[in-house]
Amino acid sequence: MQHLRAGPLLLSAPIFALVLWISLASAHVFALPPDVLAFRRDWHDALQPSARGADDPIDLSADSTGNVRRLLQLGLPSAPSVQSMPSNNPNYNVPQVRRDLLNVMAWAGDTGALQGDELDETVAAIMSAAARYFPEVPTRAMCRTLIADIKTESDFNTSLISGGRLDSGSSWGLLQVSPGGGSQELKLFKQHAQVARNTFSWAPTASSLGPLIDWQSGEQVDLDSLTNDDLFRPWINIHVAAWIQSNSARTSSQDPADWPNIAFAAANVRKQAQVGANPGTDQTASQLASARQQLKSQLQGAGLPRSVRTGLGTWVAGAATDGYGSYMQAGDDISRQYISTIAKAVSHLYGYTVSTAWFNGLQVNAGLVDYQ
Ligand SMILES: *[C@@H]1O[C@H](CO)[C@@H](O)[C@H](O)[C@H]1NC(C)=O
């Protein structure tokens, strides 16, 4: 756990109270997540937990502080490298993800599609991606969504290549990542994924998960060396797709071309907040408020809910910055069908009907994760 310096305590009490009041008031007015204010809190406290049901308990305190880290050796015999994959549900870990994956494969008539080392790698990638990119979503709900997404995209075929939808080019592997065409999804990951640390644009400190370790090499993922063929590897495929889906959801379906502006605006908010927390500076609260306003306008997107559903819808329908072409539009049968197929597999795992609206209950914080 990291804590920021205790700078504000050195301010005289009235000034501190005033700054705090202005900060809180402006946060309220601009309706930004309160976590951008939370500079003295652990990053994890800064995550807003998703809506959760009795079936999907979420225990953030048990999560990424390292208390509940699960080493792969516990349940994945073929693991070539040590990975830490925390769960925010004490009752949902490696064995349960494996069971759910096997369960959906059997239900879909795909038994045996993944086995041995590839099965282990897929289980691990699902857990790792859920923890890194969706830490505030209940682990079980997120892992089940990823399993159902894999079923829907590829029927668990790691080497599947499909023809392009629209202008997105061909799609590769378990989650059908489109490396070419207008999508350039692998390039996006190679250019902008932060793999040295697990970072959140709205929080000043990285999570405790550390670097993204490649399943194969046991070393930090080497972005420069990734090629299209690496998309046949469950580890790379699932991380690339989940990273894009998470950031699409967090930016309300902003076009990835706009993500650098968001990252820049978020860095400015962090900087202004830090400057304001230093004793003896004359940085005014209005500078911080203005930085927040800038960030808010960058994050507005199409006003789509910041939820797992928007991540999925954007994955299929594309970014929808101005609402045009979004998965929410009438007539978008492709993503409607896609999300409802995912919902069916998730329903199978829960044993009751989950609607497509259920994925909107899986809310995420505004901003960018692991973005540089
Ligand atoms: C998986 O995809 C590859 C490439 O598209 C194809 O040749 C193969 O038959 C598929 N496997 C199954 C089991 O469908």
The ligand as a MOL file (V3000), in Angstrom:
LIG
                    3D

  0  0  0     0  0            999 V3000
M  V30 BEGIN CTAB
M  V30 COUNTS 14 14 0 0 0
M  V30 BEGIN ATOM
M  V30 1 C -9.8920 -23.4600 -35.7340 0
M  V30 2 O -9.5980 -22.4730 -36.6740 0
M  V30 3 C -8.7320 -22.8940 -37.7110 0
M  V30 4 C -8.3500 -21.6860 -38.5240 0
M  V30 5 O -9.4700 -20.9260 -38.8970 0
M  V30 6 C -9.4230 -23.9860 -38.5080 0
M  V30 7 O -8.5860 -24.4400 -39.5270 0
M  V30 8 C -9.7660 -25.1360 -37.5750 0
M  V30 9 O -10.5080 -26.1170 -38.2640 0
M  V30 10 C -10.5840 -24.6440 -36.3990 0
M  V30 11 N -10.7490 -25.7100 -35.4340 0
M  V30 12 C -11.9480 -26.1660 -35.1050 0
M  V30 13 C -11.9570 -27.2630 -34.1180 0
M  V30 14 O -12.9780 -25.7120 -35.5770 0
M  V30 END ATOM
M  V30 BEGIN BOND
M  V30 1 1 1 2
M  V30 2 1 1 10
M  V30 3 1 2 3
M  V30 4 1 3 4
M  V30 5 1 3 6
M  V30 6 1 4 5
M  V30 7 1 6 7
M  V30 8 1 6 8
M  V30 9 1 8 9
M  V30 10 1 8 10
M  V30 11 1 10 11
M  V30 12 1 11 12
M  V30 13 1 12 13
M  V30 14 2 12 14
M  V30 END BOND
M  V30 END CTAB
M  END
